[in-house]
Amino acid sequence: MEEVTITKLVHGGQGLGELSDGRKVFVWNALPGETVKVRVVKKKRSYAEAIAEEVVKASPERAEPREGKLLGDQSVADNDIRGRKQVQG
């Protein structure tokens, strides 16, 4: 697994980072500012897709999941979700 720092969220909710070979990587289950260990699930010539398997350094925006759920909006604090939805419009 490779460590990646997430720089921002992109449309669709994936975090954007960069692999050690310079390719951009779209990461599920990661937030901006986090460093995560990823498992690459799809490789293309100019980018890759991955799943965050471990959070090495969590974002202050990360919230504990309710009812054991790990995916979706529950990983982001409620106030931050409302702010992002207003900005994205």
C-alpha distance (Angstrom), angle and dihedral (degrees) to the residues before:
residue distance angle dihedral
M1 . . .
E2 3.77 . .
E3 3.82 128.2 .
V4 3.80 115.2 -124.1
T5 3.81 131.7 -178.7
I6 3.80 113.3 -139.6
T7 3.80 113.7 -135.6
K8 3.81 102.0 -178.3
L9 3.79 146.6 -19.8
V10 3.77 118.8 -98.0
H11 3.80 131.6 -156.1
G12 3.78 107.4 -66.3
G13 3.80 95.2 35.9
Q14 3.79 101.5 -87.2
G15 3.78 121.3 136.5
L16 3.80 117.5 -122.2
G17 3.79 121.6 -134.8
E18 3.78 141.1 142.4
L19 3.79 130.1 -106.1
S20 3.81 121.7 -136.8
D21 3.83 89.7 -102.5
G22 3.83 90.4 59.8
R23 3.81 97.8 -105.4
K24 3.78 118.1 133.9
V25 3.79 113.6 -116.0
F26 3.80 128.8 -155.4
V27 3.80 108.6 -147.8
W28 3.81 128.5 -162.1
N29 3.84 118.5 -145.5
A30 3.81 95.7 22.1
L31 3.82 133.3 114.6
P32 3.82 132.2 -153.0
G33 3.79 112.4 -81.8
E34 3.79 94.6 24.5
T35 3.77 127.3 122.8
V36 3.79 109.8 -146.1
K37 3.79 139.2 174.9
V38 3.79 107.7 -123.8
R39 3.79 138.0 -159.3
V40 3.80 109.5 -147.4
V41 3.81 110.8 -134.7
K42 3.83 100.9 173.6
K43 3.81 130.5 27.0
K44 3.79 124.8 -164.2
R45 3.80 129.8 171.8
S46 3.81 96.1 -96.6
Y47 3.82 103.6 20.2
A48 3.78 145.6 16.0
E49 3.79 138.2 -149.1
A50 3.79 122.6 -135.7
I51 3.78 145.9 169.3
A52 3.79 121.6 -126.7
E53 3.79 105.2 -120.7
E54 3.82 97.6 176.1
V55 3.80 134.2 16.5
V56 3.81 107.7 -136.2
K57 3.82 95.6 176.8
A58 3.82 116.4 14.8
S59 3.79 126.1 -144.1
P60 3.81 115.8 -116.0
E61 3.82 84.7 -124.4
R62 3.82 92.2 63.1
A63 3.81 114.4 110.5
E64 3.78 127.1 -164.8
P65 3.83 110.4 -100.1
R66 3.80 117.4 -108.7
E67 3.81 119.8 -128.3
G68 3.80 93.1 4.3
K69 3.81 94.5 -66.8
L70 3.80 115.0 146.8
L71 3.80 103.7 179.8
G72 3.77 134.3 66.2
D73 3.78 132.5 27.0
Q74 3.82 93.8 -30.9
S75 3.80 91.9 85.2
V76 3.83 90.3 65.6
A77 3.80 123.1 66.1
D78 3.84 111.6 -100.7
N79 3.83 94.0 -118.8
D80 3.79 91.0 53.0
I81 3.82 92.1 51.0
R82 3.80 91.6 55.0
G83 3.81 90.7 48.5
R84 3.81 93.1 49.6
K85 3.81 93.1 47.5
Q86 3.83 90.9 51.4
V87 3.80 92.0 49.7
Q88 3.80 93.3 46.3
G89 3.78 88.3 47.1
